[in-house]
Amino acid sequence: MRRLFPVTDETAAPAPGGGSGEGAGREWSLAELAAAYAYPEPGPGGPVPWLRANMVSTLDGAAQHDGRSQPISSATDMRIFGTLRALADVVVVGAETVRKEGYRPARAREDFAAMRQAAGQQPAPAIAVVTASLDLDFSLPLFTSPLVPTLVLTGAAAAPDRIATAEKAGARVVTAGDGIGVDPVRAVRALGDLGHTRLLTEGGPRLLGQMVAAGVLDELCLTVSPMLTAGEAQRIAGGPAVTVPHRFGLVSMLEEDGFLFTRYRRVREAY
């Protein structure tokens, strides 16, 4: 893998065996990936929630193929996926994505154990499922046997019997909306109140679209897959359009085997 941006003397230097770019011609270590994707350091006022998204898209804008993201991914994309999880306090995901992708609890990884302990984090990130209906299979390991209890984010008007079922399975139900749905602003605030400030969302597109519309997304880690799928697959973010497009600035870009691993941060002055 090689770094294409930001441009440095190492980025432009030829690599042994041909090619150019920092790290070209070798597999990056997990420590190097963790440094490349580190969350911002807390400001003078202490840590505040920082929400990043991790998504993959084909050249023609498809966020999935045949309903899943795996066919348009790569081994390196999955290494970055695992690294982003290892850096996060909590992984926020929509209920539909949980059902389609067969989500399981996040696992503790020995490679990141010391780093997480030093940062005061739990051994693995919690999974937070965003759902209005709580139409989920609460007998799955995601709810019954996670290393860290799974969170269920829902609205105040959610069905009491479904809440009881979730809690009986071992999930922690968090109210983040006045009606049956979840307000993204309240969801971020509620997670922060629980001590989760390094937030990661893996979508799906509808949830990410809601977060974009609410203006709570701070960072997007987007893998551009060198594939074309055609068809009618969703984009990485769906739902109603925003009134004024939100501007993000490029922070870094890595490349391997035609895949581009980009990282963008919100340009707040553009809002």
LINHUCOR-V871682 format. One record per helix or strand of 2 or more residues. SS is the DSSP state (h for helix, s for strand). FROM is the first residue (numbers start at 1). TO is the last residue. If there is no record, write none. Layout:
[[SS/FROM/TO] [SS/FROM/TO]]
This chain:
[[s/2/5] [h/9/12] [h/30/36] [s/50/58] [h/70/72] [h/75/87] [s/90/94] [h/95/101] [h/110/118] [s/126/130] [h/141/144] [s/151/154] [h/160/169] [s/172/175] [h/184/193] [s/198/201] [h/205/214] [s/219/225] [s/248/256] [s/259/266] [h/268/270]]
